């Protein structure tokens, strides 16, 4: 994995606005009969999108690929329920995550539901081709700090010098 040279902190307000923007884009793609949220990062945008475009059948898939700072091996901790995976939920299925980075997680989930519409709030170039809809692209060398990762603290000036 490439070093993360830039940081992109996202506040709760910004993440909520971006998730609603995702819902606006997805409203044109639906209707969707079911949603699969990729845990844990996809839970918050999935809740917002589900509310905005009225999706009631919400499933999760638990895929572990990150610790707090780096990406490791992919491990499926909880697969998608048969009701959604085998198409018993008639209609179009939506997959939601917070971010597509290298595409490793997206490939695993996309293989589970090849016909689903895949949406993320943020996308990086290496994984962008794996998602159908996203809101904001950030460079590959940017680390996104989501609101659940942050605490309010002093931020030193960019110039690095004394005042």
C-alpha positions in Angstrom: 0.0 0.0 0.0 1.2 3.5 -0.9 2.1 5.9 1.9 -0.8 8.3 2.8 0.8 11.7 2.5 -2.3 13.9 2.7 -5.2 13.9 5.2 -8.8 14.7 4.5 -10.8 15.1 7.8 -14.5 14.8 7.4 -17.0 16.2 9.9 -20.3 14.7 10.8 -22.1 17.6 9.0 -20.0 17.1 5.8 -20.5 13.3 5.9 -24.2 13.7 6.3 -24.4 16.2 3.3 -22.2 13.9 1.2 -24.3 10.8 2.1 -27.5 12.8 1.1 -25.8 13.8 -2.1 -25.2 10.1 -2.8 -28.9 9.4 -2.1 -29.9 12.0 -4.7 -27.7 10.3 -7.3 -29.0 6.9 -6.4 -32.6 8.0 -6.5 -32.3 8.1 -10.3 -30.8 4.6 -10.4 -33.5 2.8 -8.4 -35.9 1.7 -7.2 -33.9 -0.7 -5.1 -35.6 -3.7 -3.3 -32.7 -4.2 -0.9 -29.5 -2.7 0.4 -26.3 -4.3 1.6 -24.1 -2.1 3.9 -20.5 -3.0 4.1 -19.6 -2.9 7.8 -18.4 -0.9 9.5 -17.8 2.1 7.4 -20.9 1.7 5.2 -23.3 1.6 8.1 -23.7 5.4 8.5 -24.1 6.2 4.8 -26.4 3.2 4.4 -28.8 4.5 7.1 -28.9 7.9 5.5 -29.4 6.6 1.9 -32.0 4.0 3.1 -34.0 6.8 4.7 -33.8 9.2 1.8 -34.8 6.7 -0.9 -37.0 4.5 1.2 -35.2 1.1 1.3 -36.5 -1.1 4.1 -34.7 -4.4 3.5 -31.1 -3.7 4.8 -28.5 -6.5 5.0 -24.9 -6.3 6.1 -21.7 -7.9 5.0 -18.8 -7.7 7.4 -15.4 -7.5 5.6 -12.2 -6.7 7.5 -9.4 -5.2 5.5 -8.2 -2.2 7.6 -6.8 -1.6 11.0 -6.8 2.0 12.1 -4.0 3.0 9.7 -3.3 0.4 7.0 -4.9 -2.2 4.8 -4.2 -5.9 5.3 -5.6 -9.2 4.1 -9.3 -9.4 3.3 -11.4 -11.5 5.7 -15.2 -12.0 5.3 -16.5 -12.1 8.9 -20.2 -12.3 8.0 -21.4 -13.1 4.5 -24.5 -11.7 2.8 -27.7 -13.5 3.8 -29.2 -15.9 1.2 -32.4 -13.8 1.0 -30.4 -11.0 -0.7 -27.6 -13.0 -2.2 -29.7 -15.5 -4.2 -32.2 -12.9 -5.3 -35.1 -13.9 -3.1 -35.4 -10.1 -2.5 -36.8 -9.5 -5.9 -35.5 -6.4 -7.6 -32.3 -4.4 -7.8 -29.9 -4.6 -4.9 -27.8 -1.6 -3.7 -24.4 -2.0 -2.0 -23.2 0.9 0.1 -19.8 1.7 1.6 -18.1 4.8 2.9 -15.1 4.6 0.6 -13.5 2.6 -2.2 -9.7 2.7 -1.8 -7.6 0.1 -3.5 -10.8 -1.9 -4.5 -9.8 -5.0 -2.5 -13.0 -5.0 -0.4 -15.2 -3.9 -3.3 -13.9 -6.8 -5.4 -14.8 -9.4 -2.7 -18.3 -7.9 -2.2 -18.9 -7.3 -6.0 -18.1 -11.1 -6.5 -20.9 -11.9 -4.0 -23.4 -9.8 -5.8 -22.2 -9.2 -9.4 -25.5 -7.6 -10.5 -25.8 -5.1 -7.7 -25.4 -1.4 -8.0 -22.3 -0.4 -5.9 -22.2 3.1 -4.4 -19.7 4.8 -2.1 -19.5 8.3 -0.7 -15.8 8.7 -1.5 -13.6 7.0 -4.2 -9.9 6.8 -4.8 -8.5 6.2 -8.3 -7.4 2.5 -7.8 -10.9 1.4 -6.8 -13.1 3.9 -8.7 -13.9 1.6 -11.6 -15.5 -0.9 -9.2 -18.2 1.4 -8.1 -21.2 2.6 -10.1 -21.9 5.8 -8.2 -19.9 8.0 -5.8 -19.9 11.6 -4.6 -16.3 12.7 -4.2 -13.0 11.5 -5.6 -9.8 12.0 -3.5 -6.2 11.2 -4.5 -4.8 7.8 -3.8 -2.3 9.2 -1.3 -5.0 10.8 0.8 -6.1 9.3 4.1 -9.7 10.1 4.9 -10.4 10.6 8.6 -14.1 9.9 9.1 -16.0 11.6 11.9 -16.1 8.4 14.0 -12.3 8.4 13.9 -11.8 12.0 15.1 -11.9 14.0 18.3 -11.9 17.7 18.6 -8.3 18.9 19.1 -5.9 21.7 18.2 -4.7 21.8 14.6 -1.3 23.4 14.1 -1.1 25.9 11.2 -0.1 24.5 7.8 3.0 26.9 7.6 4.5 25.1 10.6 6.2 28.2 12.0 5.6 30.0 15.2 2.9 32.7 15.3 
